[in-house]
Amino acid sequence: GNREVIEMAAGTLLIFLCIFVFLGVVFLGLGLVLRTIRQRKIALCTRKTVAVVKENISRVHYRHGEAARFYWYPVIRYWAEGREIEKTMSFGQAGSPRYPVGAEVTVFYQPEDPKNCYIENDNTTGLVSAVFLWVGLGLLFLGLFFGIAVFYFRDAVC
């Protein structure tokens, strides 16, 4: 009767809530990994130099059901530890390039591995990790909130 319908609905909701919690944990984990990578890079890259943006490479990214988007990745050139380094940065920007060709940017690099570097004031990794962390927390709290609500609702009705 009625009790079986309520139990079945609660069970179905519980499955969805477990999915929310699982996705929340995954997003939180990815956010923490990205944040850790960023903090480690900041800790390792202690030497400062000036780099010049040599060019911006465009790469096409496709998403199912959407038009292709171009992302621009700066290629920088700088001197570090007595040699010239050229590196394509790993985070691009959609739309138009963030740094014009010929622009000078401050770079922090790792003395033992001068190709390991980041551009000062480029907080792309920090923003991405923050989004993952907040989405993860949101999903986790939604899942936990609705999970508690289902148990209270089931106990109140049954």
C-alpha positions as CSV (number, residue, x, y, z in Angstrom):
1,G,0.0,0.0,0.0
2,N,0.9,3.5,0.9
3,R,4.0,2.5,3.0
4,E,5.6,0.6,0.1
5,V,5.1,3.6,-2.2
6,I,6.8,5.9,0.3
7,E,9.6,3.4,0.8
8,M,10.1,3.1,-2.9
9,A,10.1,6.9,-3.4
10,A,12.6,7.3,-0.5
11,G,14.8,4.7,-2.0
12,T,14.8,6.4,-5.4
13,L,15.6,9.7,-3.8
14,L,18.4,8.1,-1.8
15,I,20.0,6.9,-5.0
16,F,19.9,10.4,-6.5
17,L,21.3,11.8,-3.2
18,C,24.1,9.4,-3.3
19,I,24.9,10.6,-6.8
20,F,25.0,14.2,-5.5
21,V,27.3,13.3,-2.6
22,F,29.5,11.2,-4.9
23,L,29.8,14.1,-7.5
24,G,30.4,16.5,-4.6
25,V,33.3,14.4,-3.3
26,V,34.8,14.1,-6.9
27,F,34.6,17.9,-7.5
28,L,36.1,18.6,-4.0
29,G,38.9,16.1,-4.7
30,L,39.7,17.7,-8.1
31,G,39.6,21.2,-6.6
32,L,42.0,20.2,-3.8
33,V,44.4,18.5,-6.3
34,L,44.4,21.6,-8.5
35,R,44.9,23.9,-5.4
36,T,47.8,21.7,-4.2
37,I,49.5,21.7,-7.6
38,R,49.2,25.5,-7.7
39,Q,50.6,25.9,-4.2
40,R,53.4,23.6,-4.9
41,K,54.3,25.5,-8.1
42,I,54.3,28.8,-6.2
43,A,56.6,27.2,-3.5
44,L,59.0,25.8,-6.1
45,C,59.2,28.7,-8.5
46,T,61.1,31.3,-6.5
47,R,63.3,33.1,-9.1
48,K,61.8,36.0,-10.9
49,T,62.6,37.2,-14.5
50,V,60.9,39.0,-17.3
51,A,59.6,37.1,-20.3
52,V,58.4,38.2,-23.7
53,V,55.2,36.8,-25.3
54,K,56.6,35.4,-28.6
55,E,53.2,34.3,-30.0
56,N,49.8,33.0,-29.0
57,I,48.9,29.5,-30.2
58,S,45.2,28.8,-30.8
59,R,43.7,25.4,-30.1
60,V,40.2,24.3,-30.9
61,H,38.1,22.8,-28.1
62,Y,34.9,20.9,-29.0
63,R,32.0,20.3,-26.7
64,H,29.2,18.0,-27.7
65,G,26.3,20.0,-29.2
66,E,28.2,23.3,-29.2
67,A,30.2,25.3,-31.7
68,A,34.0,24.9,-31.6
69,R,35.8,27.4,-29.3
70,F,39.2,28.8,-29.8
71,Y,41.5,29.0,-26.8
72,W,44.7,31.0,-26.9
73,Y,47.9,29.8,-25.2
74,P,50.8,32.2,-24.8
75,V,54.3,31.1,-25.8
76,I,56.8,32.9,-23.7
77,R,60.6,33.4,-24.0
78,Y,62.9,34.2,-21.1
79,W,66.4,33.8,-19.8
80,A,66.9,31.6,-16.8
81,E,70.0,30.0,-15.2
82,G,72.1,31.2,-18.2
83,R,70.0,29.8,-21.0
84,E,67.1,30.9,-23.1
85,I,63.8,29.1,-22.4
86,E,60.7,29.0,-24.6
87,K,57.5,27.6,-23.2
88,T,53.9,27.3,-24.2
89,M,51.8,27.9,-21.1
90,S,49.3,25.2,-20.2
91,F,46.3,27.4,-19.5
92,G,44.7,29.2,-22.4
93,Q,41.9,31.8,-22.6
94,A,38.8,31.6,-24.8
95,G,38.0,34.3,-27.2
96,S,41.1,36.4,-27.6
97,P,44.6,36.1,-26.3
98,R,45.2,37.4,-22.8
99,Y,48.7,38.7,-23.6
100,P,49.5,40.5,-26.8
101,V,52.6,39.4,-28.8
102,G,55.6,41.4,-27.7
103,A,54.2,42.0,-24.2
104,E,56.6,41.7,-21.2
105,V,55.3,39.5,-18.3
106,T,56.9,38.7,-15.0
107,V,57.6,35.0,-14.7
108,F,58.6,33.0,-11.6
109,Y,60.5,29.8,-12.4
110,Q,62.1,26.9,-10.5
111,P,65.9,27.3,-10.4
112,E,66.5,23.5,-10.7
113,D,64.0,23.2,-13.6
114,P,63.7,26.6,-15.3
115,K,60.9,25.4,-17.6
116,N,58.6,25.0,-14.6
117,C,57.2,28.5,-14.3
118,Y,54.1,30.6,-14.0
119,I,53.2,34.1,-15.0
120,E,52.8,36.5,-12.1
121,N,49.1,37.6,-11.6
122,D,47.8,34.8,-13.8
123,N,45.3,33.2,-11.4
124,T,43.7,30.8,-13.9
125,T,44.5,27.7,-11.8
126,G,43.4,29.4,-8.6
127,L,40.0,30.3,-10.2
128,V,39.5,26.8,-11.7
129,S,40.3,25.1,-8.3
130,A,38.0,27.5,-6.5
131,V,35.1,26.7,-8.9
132,F,35.7,23.0,-8.4
133,L,35.8,23.4,-4.6
134,W,32.6,25.5,-4.4
135,V,30.7,23.2,-6.8
136,G,31.9,20.2,-4.8
137,L,30.8,21.8,-1.5
138,G,27.5,22.8,-3.0
139,L,26.7,19.3,-4.3
140,L,27.9,17.7,-1.1
141,F,25.7,19.9,1.1
142,L,22.7,19.5,-1.2
143,G,23.1,15.7,-1.1
144,L,23.5,15.6,2.7
145,F,20.7,18.1,3.2
146,F,18.3,16.1,1.0
147,G,19.5,12.8,2.5
148,I,18.6,14.0,6.0
149,A,15.3,15.4,4.8
150,V,14.4,12.1,3.2
151,F,15.0,10.2,6.4
152,Y,13.0,12.7,8.5
153,F,10.2,12.6,5.9
154,R,10.2,8.8,5.9
155,D,10.2,8.6,9.7
156,A,7.5,11.2,10.0
157,V,5.1,9.6,7.4
158,C,5.7,5.9,8.3
